[in-house]
Amino acid sequence: MLYVVYSSGGVAGVATDDNNVKIVRLKKVSNTKLLMEYDSNPVFAECDKQNLPPIAPTLDNVTASGKTVSLAWADNSTDETGFKVLRRDSCDGSFSTVTTTSADATSYSDTVTAAGSYWYRVSAINSNGDSVASKIIRVDVE
């Protein structure tokens, strides 16, 4: 029996039952399969893609009209339960959640109380966690 003990950059260290450590090469064949070469014998490994957060949305457009900021994004996932719209009010400040939308939403309008610069990003969410956040877009409100 083989036990993978380390993987990095497509190379994995493998320990055998007799405690010998061998090197194997990993090659991505598809989104769910890896080809492992060990002693010149190819072995396919199936990756479990369950229990993952959704794919990140693409924040396309953020515009301001008066004190209303309109956001539009592309829904890149099929398993989200909603989207978190996040905002910060300074370049180096922390983001806070403005709202959480329903699944399949692709836009939101936020009303701010003061003129100034705001930074927005969006994350998809499901029961397994939050996606990577979208790119950050700055908007100036006058």
N, CA, C and O atoms as CSV, one atom per row, in Angstrom:
chain,resi,resn,atom,element,x,y,z
A,1,MET,N,N,0.846,-1.180,0.000
A,1,MET,CA,C,0.000,0.000,0.000
A,1,MET,C,C,0.882,1.230,0.000
A,1,MET,O,O,1.952,1.241,0.608
A,2,LEU,N,N,0.420,2.282,-0.695
A,2,LEU,CA,C,1.143,3.549,-0.772
A,2,LEU,C,C,0.391,4.615,0.012
A,2,LEU,O,O,-0.839,4.611,0.066
A,3,TYR,N,N,1.140,5.524,0.615
A,3,TYR,CA,C,0.557,6.634,1.349
A,3,TYR,C,C,1.196,7.924,0.847
A,3,TYR,O,O,2.411,8.092,0.946
A,4,VAL,N,N,0.387,8.840,0.308
A,4,VAL,CA,C,0.937,10.133,-0.113
A,4,VAL,C,C,1.190,10.955,1.137
A,4,VAL,O,O,0.292,11.156,1.954
A,5,VAL,N,N,2.422,11.428,1.280
A,5,VAL,CA,C,2.771,12.180,2.484
A,5,VAL,C,C,3.051,13.653,2.218
A,5,VAL,O,O,3.100,14.449,3.155
A,6,TYR,N,N,3.235,14.029,0.951
A,6,TYR,CA,C,3.499,15.421,0.645
A,6,TYR,C,C,3.245,15.660,-0.829
A,6,TYR,O,O,3.570,14.816,-1.663
A,7,SER,N,N,2.661,16.813,-1.156
A,7,SER,CA,C,2.539,17.148,-2.574
A,7,SER,C,C,2.787,18.628,-2.767
A,7,SER,O,O,2.326,19.462,-1.987
A,8,SER,N,N,3.527,18.941,-3.825
A,8,SER,CA,C,3.816,20.330,-4.145
A,8,SER,C,C,4.313,20.404,-5.578
A,8,SER,O,O,5.235,19.682,-5.959
A,9,GLY,N,N,3.714,21.263,-6.361
A,9,GLY,CA,C,4.187,21.470,-7.714
A,9,GLY,C,C,4.136,20.243,-8.595
A,9,GLY,O,O,4.977,20.086,-9.480
A,10,GLY,N,N,3.166,19.367,-8.372
A,10,GLY,CA,C,3.030,18.197,-9.210
A,10,GLY,C,C,3.909,17.038,-8.799
A,10,GLY,O,O,3.917,16.014,-9.481
A,11,VAL,N,N,4.654,17.157,-7.702
A,11,VAL,CA,C,5.495,16.061,-7.218
A,11,VAL,C,C,5.031,15.708,-5.825
A,11,VAL,O,O,4.757,16.590,-5.011
A,12,ALA,N,N,4.941,14.406,-5.544
A,12,ALA,CA,C,4.494,13.965,-4.226
A,12,ALA,C,C,5.477,12.952,-3.674
A,12,ALA,O,O,6.003,12.123,-4.417
A,13,GLY,N,N,5.726,13.013,-2.379
A,13,GLY,CA,C,6.494,11.969,-1.708
A,13,GLY,C,C,5.525,10.892,-1.272
A,13,GLY,O,O,4.434,11.193,-0.789
A,14,VAL,N,N,5.916,9.631,-1.440
A,14,VAL,CA,C,5.045,8.515,-1.119
A,14,VAL,C,C,5.791,7.558,-0.208
A,14,VAL,O,O,6.936,7.194,-0.478
A,15,ALA,N,N,5.143,7.155,0.864
A,15,ALA,CA,C,5.740,6.158,1.759
A,15,ALA,C,C,5.055,4.821,1.509
A,15,ALA,O,O,3.835,4.767,1.352
A,16,THR,N,N,5.837,3.738,1.471
A,16,THR,CA,C,5.287,2.398,1.294
A,16,THR,C,C,5.199,1.717,2.651
A,16,THR,O,O,5.648,2.259,3.661
A,17,ASP,N,N,4.607,0.509,2.664
A,17,ASP,CA,C,4.487,-0.229,3.920
A,17,ASP,C,C,5.845,-0.521,4.559
A,17,ASP,O,O,5.945,-0.634,5.780
A,18,ASP,N,N,6.882,-0.642,3.742
A,18,ASP,CA,C,8.209,-0.937,4.291
A,18,ASP,C,C,8.999,0.339,4.612
A,18,ASP,O,O,10.219,0.296,4.766
A,19,ASN,N,N,8.292,1.475,4.712
A,19,ASN,CA,C,8.839,2.785,5.085
A,19,ASN,C,C,9.827,3.363,4.084
A,19,ASN,O,O,10.555,4.299,4.412
A,20,ASN,N,N,9.867,2.833,2.889
A,20,ASN,CA,C,10.659,3.462,1.834
A,20,ASN,C,C,9.879,4.652,1.299
A,20,ASN,O,O,8.663,4.575,1.127
A,21,VAL,N,N,10.570,5.744,1.038
A,21,VAL,CA,C,9.922,6.920,0.465
A,21,VAL,C,C,10.278,6.982,-1.007
A,21,VAL,O,O,11.451,6.909,-1.373
A,22,LYS,N,N,9.271,7.117,-1.848
A,22,LYS,CA,C,9.455,7.198,-3.295
A,22,LYS,C,C,8.879,8.528,-3.762
A,22,LYS,O,O,8.109,9.168,-3.046
A,23,ILE,N,N,9.251,8.928,-4.939
A,23,ILE,CA,C,8.711,10.145,-5.537
A,23,ILE,C,C,7.779,9.744,-6.682
A,23,ILE,O,O,8.108,8.879,-7.494
A,24,VAL,N,N,6.624,10.382,-6.732
A,24,VAL,CA,C,5.687,10.152,-7.831
A,24,VAL,C,C,5.410,11.494,-8.498
A,24,VAL,O,O,5.576,12.549,-7.886
A,25,ARG,N,N,4.995,11.444,-9.730
A,25,ARG,CA,C,4.611,12.641,-10.458
A,25,ARG,C,C,3.094,12.680,-10.575
A,25,ARG,O,O,2.466,11.660,-10.858
A,26,LEU,N,N,2.505,13.845,-10.361
A,26,LEU,CA,C,1.067,14.032,-10.490
A,26,LEU,C,C,0.814,14.900,-11.714
A,26,LEU,O,O,1.492,15.906,-11.924
A,27,LYS,N,N,-0.157,14.508,-12.510
A,27,LYS,CA,C,-0.532,15.280,-13.689
A,27,LYS,C,C,-2.042,15.426,-13.703
A,27,LYS,O,O,-2.762,14.434,-13.586
A,28,LYS,N,N,-2.530,16.651,-13.844
A,28,LYS,CA,C,-3.964,16.901,-13.910
A,28,LYS,C,C,-4.483,16.450,-15.269
A,28,LYS,O,O,-4.018,16.922,-16.306
A,29,VAL,N,N,-5.450,15.532,-15.259
A,29,VAL,CA,C,-6.040,15.016,-16.481
A,29,VAL,C,C,-7.342,15.744,-16.790
A,29,VAL,O,O,-7.637,16.033,-17.949
A,30,SER,N,N,-8.119,16.040,-15.755
A,30,SER,CA,C,-9.361,16.786,-15.886
A,30,SER,C,C,-9.597,17.490,-14.565
A,30,SER,O,O,-8.745,17.444,-13.677
A,31,ASN,N,N,-10.750,18.146,-14.422
A,31,ASN,CA,C,-11.048,18.827,-13.157
A,31,ASN,C,C,-11.255,17.860,-12.010
A,31,ASN,O,O,-11.207,18.266,-10.849
A,32,THR,N,N,-11.485,16.582,-12.307
A,32,THR,CA,C,-11.746,15.630,-11.231
A,32,THR,C,C,-10.768,14.460,-11.199
A,32,THR,O,O,-10.883,13.609,-10.316
A,33,LYS,N,N,-9.814,14.379,-12.119
A,33,LYS,CA,C,-8.903,13.244,-12.146
A,33,LYS,C,C,-7.445,13.675,-12.198
A,33,LYS,O,O,-7.086,14.639,-12.875
A,34,LEU,N,N,-6.617,12.942,-11.471
A,34,LEU,CA,C,-5.173,13.110,-11.503
A,34,LEU,C,C,-4.558,11.813,-11.995
A,34,LEU,O,O,-5.055,10.731,-11.686
A,35,LEU,N,N,-3.483,11.916,-12.757
A,35,LEU,CA,C,-2.716,10.744,-13.160
A,35,LEU,C,C,-1.479,10.724,-12.284
A,35,LEU,O,O,-0.726,11.698,-12.248
A,36,MET,N,N,-1.261,9.625,-11.577
A,36,MET,CA,C,-0.129,9.468,-10.700
A,36,MET,C,C,0.789,8.429,-11.321
A,36,MET,O,O,0.348,7.317,-11.611
A,37,GLU,N,N,2.063,8.767,-11.533
A,37,GLU,CA,C,3.018,7.809,-12.071
A,37,GLU,C,C,3.932,7.369,-10.943
A,37,GLU,O,O,4.637,8.185,-10.349
A,38,TYR,N,N,3.917,6.072,-10.650
A,38,TYR,CA,C,4.714,5.489,-9.582
A,38,TYR,C,C,5.376,4.239,-10.129
A,38,TYR,O,O,4.684,3.318,-10.563
A,39,ASP,N,N,6.690,4.187,-10.120
A,39,ASP,CA,C,7.436,3.061,-10.682
A,39,ASP,C,C,6.986,2.751,-12.104
A,39,ASP,O,O,6.827,1.586,-12.470
A,40,SER,N,N,6.780,3.806,-12.914
A,40,SER,CA,C,6.351,3.691,-14.312
A,40,SER,C,C,4.966,3.081,-14.482
A,40,SER,O,O,4.594,2.731,-15.601
A,41,ASN,N,N,4.204,2.945,-13.426
A,41,ASN,CA,C,2.841,2.421,-13.497
A,41,ASN,C,C,1.864,3.561,-13.268
A,41,ASN,O,O,1.831,4.132,-12.178
A,42,PRO,N,N,1.061,3.907,-14.286
A,42,PRO,CA,C,0.095,4.997,-14.091
A,42,PRO,C,C,-1.072,4.550,-13.213
A,42,PRO,O,O,-1.591,3.443,-13.353
A,43,VAL,N,N,-1.462,5.425,-12.320
A,43,VAL,CA,C,-2.603,5.182,-11.446
A,43,VAL,C,C,-3.461,6.444,-11.472
A,43,VAL,O,O,-2.951,7.543,-11.253
A,44,PHE,N,N,-4.766,6.297,-11.740
A,44,PHE,CA,C,-5.660,7.443,-11.723
A,44,PHE,C,C,-6.232,7.627,-10.324
A,44,PHE,O,O,-6.595,6.658,-9.659
A,45,ALA,N,N,-6.308,8.865,-9.890
A,45,ALA,CA,C,-6.910,9.191,-8.598
A,45,ALA,C,C,-8.094,10.106,-8.854
A,45,ALA,O,O,-7.961,11.102,-9.565
A,46,GLU,N,N,-9.234,9.791,-8.295
A,46,GLU,CA,C,-10.439,10.604,-8.440
A,46,GLU,C,C,-10.474,11.618,-7.302
A,46,GLU,O,O,-10.293,11.252,-6.141
A,47,CYS,N,N,-10.703,12.878,-7.625
A,47,CYS,CA,C,-10.782,13.932,-6.614
A,47,CYS,C,C,-12.233,14.121,-6.193
A,47,CYS,O,O,-13.128,14.139,-7.038
A,48,ASP,N,N,-12.469,14.259,-4.911
A,48,ASP,CA,C,-13.809,14.499,-4.391
A,48,ASP,C,C,-14.087,15.988,-4.449
A,48,ASP,O,O,-13.463,16.763,-3.725
A,49,LYS,N,N,-15.021,16.399,-5.304
A,49,LYS,CA,C,-15.346,17.815,-5.460
A,49,LYS,C,C,-16.578,18.208,-4.643
A,49,LYS,O,O,-17.171,19.258,-4.886
A,50,GLN,N,N,-16.958,17.385,-3.692
A,50,GLN,CA,C,-18.097,17.724,-2.847
A,50,GLN,C,C,-17.618,18.596,-1.701
A,50,GLN,O,O,-16.422,18.679,-1.421
A,51,ASN,N,N,-18.547,19.226,-1.058
A,51,ASN,CA,C,-18.272,20.026,0.134
A,51,ASN,C,C,-17.304,21.176,-0.115
A,51,ASN,O,O,-16.451,21.472,0.722
A,52,LEU,N,N,-17.439,21.818,-1.262
A,52,LEU,CA,C,-16.605,22.968,-1.586
A,52,LEU,C,C,-17.443,24.236,-1.612
A,52,LEU,O,O,-18.633,24.185,-1.921
A,53,PRO,N,N,-16.838,25.369,-1.291
A,53,PRO,CA,C,-17.553,26.635,-1.465
A,53,PRO,C,C,-17.813,26.867,-2.955
A,53,PRO,O,O,-17.183,26.221,-3.792
A,54,PRO,N,N,-18.715,27.762,-3.295
A,54,PRO,CA,C,-19.018,28.025,-4.708
A,54,PRO,C,C,-17.873,28.751,-5.418
A,54,PRO,O,O,-16.931,29.229,-4.786
A,55,ILE,N,N,-17.977,28.820,-6.728
A,55,ILE,CA,C,-17.021,29.558,-7.556
A,55,ILE,C,C,-17.292,31.052,-7.386
A,55,ILE,O,O,-18.441,31.473,-7.252
A,56,ALA,N,N,-16.245,31.829,-7.394
A,56,ALA,CA,C,-16.368,33.277,-7.177
A,56,ALA,C,C,-17.124,33.966,-8.311
A,56,ALA,O,O,-16.977,33.592,-9.474
A,57,PRO,N,N,-17.928,34.965,-7.978
A,57,PRO,CA,C,-18.581,35.774,-9.012
A,57,PRO,C,C,-17.576,36.743,-9.634
A,57,PRO,O,O,-16.501,36.979,-9.083
A,58,THR,N,N,-17.941,37.295,-10.784
A,58,THR,CA,C,-17.123,38.318,-11.436
A,58,THR,C,C,-17.849,39.647,-11.307
A,58,THR,O,O,-18.892,39.855,-11.927
A,59,LEU,N,N,-17.303,40.536,-10.509
A,59,LEU,CA,C,-17.893,41.870,-10.355
A,59,LEU,C,C,-17.542,42.674,-11.599
A,59,LEU,O,O,-16.375,42.978,-11.848
A,60,ASP,N,N,-18.579,43.017,-12.386
A,60,ASP,CA,C,-18.365,43.654,-13.676
A,60,ASP,C,C,-18.454,45.164,-13.638
A,60,ASP,O,O,-17.695,45.853,-14.320
A,61,ASN,N,N,-19.387,45.688,-12.837
A,61,ASN,CA,C,-19.702,47.099,-12.952
A,61,ASN,C,C,-20.178,47.647,-11.618
A,61,ASN,O,O,-21.029,47.049,-10.959
A,62,VAL,N,N,-19.628,48.781,-11.226
A,62,VAL,CA,C,-20.084,49.508,-10.039
A,62,VAL,C,C,-20.188,50.981,-10.434
A,62,VAL,O,O,-19.199,51.598,-10.829
A,63,THR,N,N,-21.391,51.535,-10.324
A,63,THR,CA,C,-21.609,52.934,-10.696
A,63,THR,C,C,-22.374,53.646,-9.589
A,63,THR,O,O,-23.069,53.018,-8.790
A,64,ALA,N,N,-22.234,54.968,-9.557
A,64,ALA,CA,C,-22.945,55.772,-8.565
A,64,ALA,C,C,-23.813,56.801,-9.267
A,64,ALA,O,O,-23.415,57.410,-10.260
A,65,SER,N,N,-25.016,56.980,-8.720
A,65,SER,CA,C,-25.918,58.031,-9.158
A,65,SER,C,C,-26.487,58.641,-7.890
A,65,SER,O,O,-27.297,58.025,-7.197
A,66,GLY,N,N,-26.054,59.851,-7.598
A,66,GLY,CA,C,-26.418,60.419,-6.304
A,66,GLY,C,C,-25.767,59.582,-5.220
A,66,GLY,O,O,-24.573,59.290,-5.288
A,67,LYS,N,N,-26.542,59.196,-4.223
A,67,LYS,CA,C,-26.007,58.376,-3.127
A,67,LYS,C,C,-26.336,56.885,-3.314
A,67,LYS,O,O,-26.161,56.089,-2.391
A,68,THR,N,N,-26.812,56.515,-4.508
A,68,THR,CA,C,-27.116,55.117,-4.794
A,68,THR,C,C,-25.995,54.508,-5.620
A,68,THR,O,O,-25.637,55.021,-6.680
A,69,VAL,N,N,-25.448,53.406,-5.121
A,69,VAL,CA,C,-24.382,52.683,-5.814
A,69,VAL,C,C,-24.990,51.403,-6.375
A,69,VAL,O,O,-25.582,50.616,-5.635
A,70,SER,N,N,-24.843,51.194,-7.679
A,70,SER,CA,C,-25.385,50.005,-8.346
A,70,SER,C,C,-24.247,49.058,-8.696
A,70,SER,O,O,-23.256,49.456,-9.308
A,71,LEU,N,N,-24.402,47.799,-8.298
A,71,LEU,CA,C,-23.404,46.779,-8.581
A,71,LEU,C,C,-24.010,45.733,-9.503
A,71,LEU,O,O,-25.193,45.412,-9.393
A,72,ALA,N,N,-23.194,45.198,-10.419
A,72,ALA,CA,C,-23.629,44.112,-11.295
A,72,ALA,C,C,-22.483,43.106,-11.389
A,72,ALA,O,O,-21.324,43.491,-11.544
A,73,TRP,N,N,-22.809,41.819,-11.294
A,73,TRP,CA,C,-21.797,40.768,-11.346
A,73,TRP,C,C,-22.307,39.574,-12.139
A,73,TRP,O,O,-23.506,39.429,-12.375
A,74,ALA,N,N,-21.378,38.731,-12.542
A,74,ALA,CA,C,-21.709,37.482,-13.223
A,74,ALA,C,C,-21.732,36.360,-12.195
A,74,ALA,O,O,-20.813,36.221,-11.388
A,75,ASP,N,N,-22.789,35.568,-12.234
A,75,ASP,CA,C,-22.935,34.403,-11.357
A,75,ASP,C,C,-22.209,33.242,-12.029
A,75,ASP,O,O,-22.709,32.673,-13.000
A,76,ASN,N,N,-21.040,32.892,-11.517
A,76,ASN,CA,C,-20.218,31.843,-12.125
A,76,ASN,C,C,-20.412,30.466,-11.494
A,76,ASN,O,O,-19.788,29.497,-11.927
A,77,SER,N,N,-21.253,30.371,-10.494
A,77,SER,CA,C,-21.445,29.086,-9.810
A,77,SER,C,C,-22.870,28.586,-10.001
A,77,SER,O,O,-23.772,29.340,-10.365
A,78,THR,N,N,-23.044,27.305,-9.747
A,78,THR,CA,C,-24.371,26.697,-9.854
A,78,THR,C,C,-24.887,26.234,-8.504
A,78,THR,O,O,-26.020,25.764,-8.396
A,79,ASP,N,N,-24.061,26.365,-7.473
A,79,ASP,CA,C,-24.443,25.814,-6.173
A,79,ASP,C,C,-24.437,26.841,-5.045
A,79,ASP,O,O,-24.390,26.472,-3.872
A,80,GLU,N,N,-24.485,28.130,-5.392
A,80,GLU,CA,C,-24.511,29.144,-4.338
A,80,GLU,C,C,-25.918,29.253,-3.749
A,80,GLU,O,O,-26.914,28.961,-4.411
A,81,THR,N,N,-25.969,29.676,-2.500
A,81,THR,CA,C,-27.260,29.951,-1.863
A,81,THR,C,C,-27.513,31.458,-1.797
A,81,THR,O,O,-28.602,31.896,-1.426
A,82,GLY,N,N,-26.501,32.244,-2.158
A,82,GLY,CA,C,-26.621,33.688,-2.168
A,82,GLY,C,C,-25.286,34.348,-2.418
A,82,GLY,O,O,-24.286,33.677,-2.675
A,83,PHE,N,N,-25.275,35.670,-2.341
A,83,PHE,CA,C,-24.058,36.448,-2.537
A,83,PHE,C,C,-23.927,37.456,-1.419
A,83,PHE,O,O,-24.914,38.079,-1.029
A,84,LYS,N,N,-22.724,37.627,-0.897
A,84,LYS,CA,C,-22.427,38.679,0.063
A,84,LYS,C,C,-21.886,39.879,-0.696
A,84,LYS,O,O,-20.919,39.769,-1.450
A,85,VAL,N,N,-22.523,41.027,-0.487
A,85,VAL,CA,C,-22.024,42.282,-1.033
A,85,VAL,C,C,-21.253,42.951,0.097
A,85,VAL,O,O,-21.795,43.207,1.172
A,86,LEU,N,N,-19.974,43.229,-0.167
A,86,LEU,CA,C,-19.089,43.781,0.861
A,86,LEU,C,C,-18.604,45.169,0.450
A,86,LEU,O,O,-18.366,45.436,-0.728
A,87,ARG,N,N,-18.461,46.055,1.455
A,87,ARG,CA,C,-18.060,47.439,1.188
A,87,ARG,C,C,-17.074,47.894,2.254
A,87,ARG,O,O,-17.151,47.489,3.413
A,88,ARG,N,N,-16.149,48.744,1.834
A,88,ARG,CA,C,-15.299,49.463,2.800
A,88,ARG,C,C,-15.277,50.919,2.391
A,88,ARG,O,O,-15.476,51.243,1.221
A,89,ASP,N,N,-15.035,51.805,3.358
A,89,ASP,CA,C,-15.107,53.233,3.068
A,89,ASP,C,C,-13.751,53.925,3.131
A,89,ASP,O,O,-13.680,55.154,3.174
A,90,SER,N,N,-12.678,53.143,3.138
A,90,SER,CA,C,-11.338,53.710,3.013
A,90,SER,C,C,-10.460,52.683,2.303
A,90,SER,O,O,-10.741,51.485,2.319
A,91,CYS,N,N,-9.408,53.171,1.691
A,91,CYS,CA,C,-8.552,52.305,0.881
A,91,CYS,C,C,-7.976,51.139,1.688
A,91,CYS,O,O,-7.866,50.021,1.183
A,92,ASP,N,N,-7.614,51.401,2.924
A,92,ASP,CA,C,-7.005,50.356,3.743
A,92,ASP,C,C,-7.915,49.859,4.869
A,92,ASP,O,O,-7.456,49.169,5.779
A,93,GLY,N,N,-9.191,50.206,4.808
A,93,GLY,CA,C,-10.135,49.754,5.834
A,93,GLY,C,C,-10.539,48.308,5.631
A,93,GLY,O,O,-10.133,47.666,4.663
A,94,SER,N,N,-11.330,47.810,6.538
A,94,SER,CA,C,-11.801,46.427,6.420
A,94,SER,C,C,-13.192,46.417,5.773
A,94,SER,O,O,-13.958,47.375,5.883
A,95,PHE,N,N,-13.488,45.314,5.102
A,95,PHE,CA,C,-14.780,45.157,4.454
A,95,PHE,C,C,-15.830,44.731,5.469
A,95,PHE,O,O,-15.550,43.967,6.392
A,96,SER,N,N,-17.037,45.235,5.282
A,96,SER,CA,C,-18.176,44.768,6.071
A,96,SER,C,C,-19.278,44.350,5.098
A,96,SER,O,O,-19.366,44.857,3.980
A,97,THR,N,N,-20.102,43.432,5.541
A,97,THR,CA,C,-21.178,42.927,4.696
A,97,THR,C,C,-22.307,43.941,4.666
A,97,THR,O,O,-22.834,44.326,5.709
A,98,VAL,N,N,-22.675,44.373,3.468
A,98,VAL,CA,C,-23.778,45.309,3.274
A,98,VAL,C,C,-25.092,44.534,3.257
A,98,VAL,O,O,-26.068,44.937,3.890
A,99,THR,N,N,-25.109,43.411,2.525
A,99,THR,CA,C,-26.302,42.568,2.426
A,99,THR,C,C,-25.897,41.188,1.950
A,99,THR,O,O,-24.790,40.987,1.452
A,100,THR,N,N,-26.798,40.249,2.109
A,100,THR,CA,C,-26.665,38.924,1.504
A,100,THR,C,C,-27.885,38.734,0.621
A,100,THR,O,O,-29.021,38.792,1.092
A,101,THR,N,N,-27.644,38.508,-0.659
A,101,THR,CA,C,-28.742,38.374,-1.627
A,101,THR,C,C,-29.202,36.919,-1.691
A,101,THR,O,O,-28.649,36.052,-1.014
A,102,SER,N,N,-30.189,36.672,-2.488
A,102,SER,CA,C,-30.646,35.304,-2.746
A,102,SER,C,C,-29.763,34.663,-3.814
A,102,SER,O,O,-28.950,35.337,-4.447
A,103,ALA,N,N,-29.929,33.370,-4.004
A,103,ALA,CA,C,-29.209,32.646,-5.061
A,103,ALA,C,C,-29.583,33.237,-6.418
A,103,ALA,O,O,-30.690,33.739,-6.613
A,104,ASP,N,N,-28.647,33.166,-7.336
A,104,ASP,CA,C,-28.828,33.607,-8.723
A,104,ASP,C,C,-28.988,35.115,-8.899
A,104,ASP,O,O,-29.251,35.569,-10.013
A,105,ALA,N,N,-28.839,35.895,-7.846
A,105,ALA,CA,C,-28.883,37.360,-7.994
A,105,ALA,C,C,-27.646,37.802,-8.773
A,105,ALA,O,O,-26.589,37.182,-8.656
A,106,THR,N,N,-27.764,38.845,-9.548
A,106,THR,CA,C,-26.627,39.366,-10.303
A,106,THR,C,C,-26.489,40.883,-10.184
A,106,THR,O,O,-25.708,41.500,-10.907
A,107,SER,N,N,-27.253,41.477,-9.267
A,107,SER,CA,C,-27.123,42.923,-9.062
A,107,SER,C,C,-27.647,43.297,-7.683
A,107,SER,O,O,-28.381,42.548,-7.038
A,108,TYR,N,N,-27.238,44.483,-7.263
A,108,TYR,CA,C,-27.709,45.028,-5.986
A,108,TYR,C,C,-27.498,46.534,-6.022
A,108,TYR,O,O,-26.535,47.009,-6.624
A,109,SER,N,N,-28.395,47.297,-5.378
A,109,SER,CA,C,-28.249,48.745,-5.232
A,109,SER,C,C,-28.065,49.066,-3.761
A,109,SER,O,O,-28.868,48.666,-2.919
A,110,ASP,N,N,-27.000,49.790,-3.464
A,110,ASP,CA,C,-26.648,50.161,-2.099
A,110,ASP,C,C,-26.807,51.667,-1.955
A,110,ASP,O,O,-26.420,52.416,-2.852
A,111,THR,N,N,-27.366,52.116,-0.852
A,111,THR,CA,C,-27.498,53.543,-0.580
A,111,THR,C,C,-26.511,53.918,0.513
A,111,THR,O,O,-26.543,53.365,1.613
A,112,VAL,N,N,-25.634,54.865,0.198
A,112,VAL,CA,C,-24.665,55.340,1.180
A,112,VAL,C,C,-25.143,56.670,1.739
A,112,VAL,O,O,-25.964,57.352,1.127
A,113,THR,N,N,-24.624,57.034,2.905
A,113,THR,CA,C,-25.113,58.248,3.585
A,113,THR,C,C,-24.273,59.481,3.307
A,113,THR,O,O,-24.725,60.603,3.533
A,114,ALA,N,N,-23.037,59.282,2.812
A,114,ALA,CA,C,-22.157,60.439,2.624
A,114,ALA,C,C,-21.386,60.320,1.317
A,114,ALA,O,O,-21.151,59.226,0.805
A,115,ALA,N,N,-20.999,61.487,0.790
A,115,ALA,CA,C,-20.139,61.498,-0.397
A,115,ALA,C,C,-18.760,60.968,-0.012
A,115,ALA,O,O,-18.342,61.056,1.143
A,116,GLY,N,N,-18.067,60.419,-1.001
A,116,GLY,CA,C,-16.722,59.900,-0.758
A,116,GLY,C,C,-16.450,58.700,-1.639
A,116,GLY,O,O,-17.246,58.358,-2.513
A,117,SER,N,N,-15.312,58.065,-1.397
A,117,SER,CA,C,-14.924,56.874,-2.146
A,117,SER,C,C,-15.308,55.636,-1.362
A,117,SER,O,O,-15.171,55.585,-0.140
A,118,TYR,N,N,-15.792,54.637,-2.088
A,118,TYR,CA,C,-16.175,53.350,-1.505
A,118,TYR,C,C,-15.601,52.232,-2.371
A,118,TYR,O,O,-15.465,52.377,-3.586
A,119,TRP,N,N,-15.271,51.125,-1.732
A,119,TRP,CA,C,-14.727,49.968,-2.425
A,119,TRP,C,C,-15.672,48.793,-2.199
A,119,TRP,O,O,-16.109,48.542,-1.076
A,120,TYR,N,N,-15.983,48.074,-3.282
A,120,TYR,CA,C,-16.937,46.966,-3.215
A,120,TYR,C,C,-16.316,45.682,-3.753
A,120,TYR,O,O,-15.444,45.709,-4.622
A,121,ARG,N,N,-16.780,44.567,-3.221
A,121,ARG,CA,C,-16.486,43.241,-3.769
A,121,ARG,C,C,-17.643,42.325,-3.412
A,121,ARG,O,O,-18.445,42.645,-2.534
A,122,VAL,N,N,-17.734,41.184,-4.090
A,122,VAL,CA,C,-18.847,40.257,-3.904
A,122,VAL,C,C,-18.288,38.842,-3.747
A,122,VAL,O,O,-17.317,38.473,-4.407
A,123,SER,N,N,-18.909,38.058,-2.870
A,123,SER,CA,C,-18.556,36.642,-2.697
A,123,SER,C,C,-19.811,35.800,-2.835
A,123,SER,O,O,-20.890,36.208,-2.406
A,124,ALA,N,N,-19.672,34.629,-3.431
A,124,ALA,CA,C,-20.767,33.658,-3.459
A,124,ALA,C,C,-20.683,32.836,-2.177
A,124,ALA,O,O,-19.593,32.604,-1.653
A,125,ILE,N,N,-21.835,32.395,-1.673
A,125,ILE,CA,C,-21.847,31.612,-0.433
A,125,ILE,C,C,-22.697,30.361,-0.612
A,125,ILE,O,O,-23.621,30.328,-1.425
A,126,ASN,N,N,-22.368,29.343,0.157
A,126,ASN,CA,C,-23.223,28.165,0.318
A,126,ASN,C,C,-22.909,27.552,1.680
A,126,ASN,O,O,-22.149,28.131,2.456
A,127,SER,N,N,-23.478,26.401,1.977
A,127,SER,CA,C,-23.308,25.805,3.306
A,127,SER,C,C,-21.874,25.364,3.572
A,127,SER,O,O,-21.530,25.050,4.711
A,128,ASN,N,N,-21.036,25.335,2.548
A,128,ASN,CA,C,-19.636,24.947,2.719
A,128,ASN,C,C,-18.705,26.140,2.901
A,128,ASN,O,O,-17.506,25.958,3.108
A,129,GLY,N,N,-19.237,27.357,2.828
A,129,GLY,CA,C,-18.422,28.545,3.048
A,129,GLY,C,C,-18.569,29.589,1.961
A,129,GLY,O,O,-19.457,29.510,1.112
A,130,ASP,N,N,-17.686,30.562,2.003
A,130,ASP,CA,C,-17.678,31.669,1.042
A,130,ASP,C,C,-16.667,31.385,-0.061
A,130,ASP,O,O,-15.625,30.772,0.171
A,131,SER,N,N,-16.995,31.842,-1.263
A,131,SER,CA,C,-16.041,31.749,-2.364
A,131,SER,C,C,-14.909,32.738,-2.126
A,131,SER,O,O,-14.950,33.539,-1.192
A,132,VAL,N,N,-13.921,32.668,-2.969
A,132,VAL,CA,C,-12.928,33.729,-3.041
A,132,VAL,C,C,-13.694,34.978,-3.451
A,132,VAL,O,O,-14.638,34.896,-4.238
A,133,ALA,N,N,-13.306,36.114,-2.935
A,133,ALA,CA,C,-14.012,37.359,-3.267
A,133,ALA,C,C,-13.669,37.806,-4.683
A,133,ALA,O,O,-12.589,37.511,-5.195
A,134,SER,N,N,-14.588,38.512,-5.299
A,134,SER,CA,C,-14.358,39.094,-6.620
A,134,SER,C,C,-13.265,40.156,-6.515
A,134,SER,O,O,-12.795,40.482,-5.425
A,135,LYS,N,N,-12.875,40.681,-7.662
A,135,LYS,CA,C,-11.960,41.826,-7.647
A,135,LYS,C,C,-12.647,42.992,-6.935
A,135,LYS,O,O,-13.872,43.023,-6.812
A,136,ILE,N,N,-11.869,43.914,-6.485
A,136,ILE,CA,C,-12.391,45.093,-5.787
A,136,ILE,C,C,-12.565,46.222,-6.808
A,136,ILE,O,O,-11.690,46.478,-7.634
A,137,ILE,N,N,-13.709,46.880,-6.727
A,137,ILE,CA,C,-13.949,48.042,-7.594
A,137,ILE,C,C,-14.264,49.254,-6.715
A,137,ILE,O,O,-15.098,49.199,-5.811
A,138,ARG,N,N,-13.573,50.335,-7.013
A,138,ARG,CA,C,-13.780,51.610,-6.294
A,138,ARG,C,C,-14.794,52.450,-7.048
A,138,ARG,O,O,-14.810,52.477,-8.278
A,139,VAL,N,N,-15.640,53.133,-6.291
A,139,VAL,CA,C,-16.590,54.067,-6.879
A,139,VAL,C,C,-16.560,55.355,-6.045
A,139,VAL,O,O,-16.432,55.319,-4.821
A,140,ASP,N,N,-16.681,56.486,-6.740
A,140,ASP,CA,C,-16.713,57.790,-6.056
A,140,ASP,C,C,-18.136,58.312,-6.058
A,140,ASP,O,O,-18.770,58.424,-7.108
A,141,VAL,N,N,-18.629,58.628,-4.878
A,141,VAL,CA,C,-19.984,59.160,-4.698
A,141,VAL,C,C,-19.872,60.649,-4.406
A,141,VAL,O,O,-19.119,61.069,-3.527
A,142,GLU,N,N,-20.643,61.453,-5.168
A,142,GLU,CA,C,-20.573,62.922,-4.966
A,142,GLU,C,C,-21.795,63.425,-4.236
A,142,GLU,O,O,-21.911,64.624,-3.980
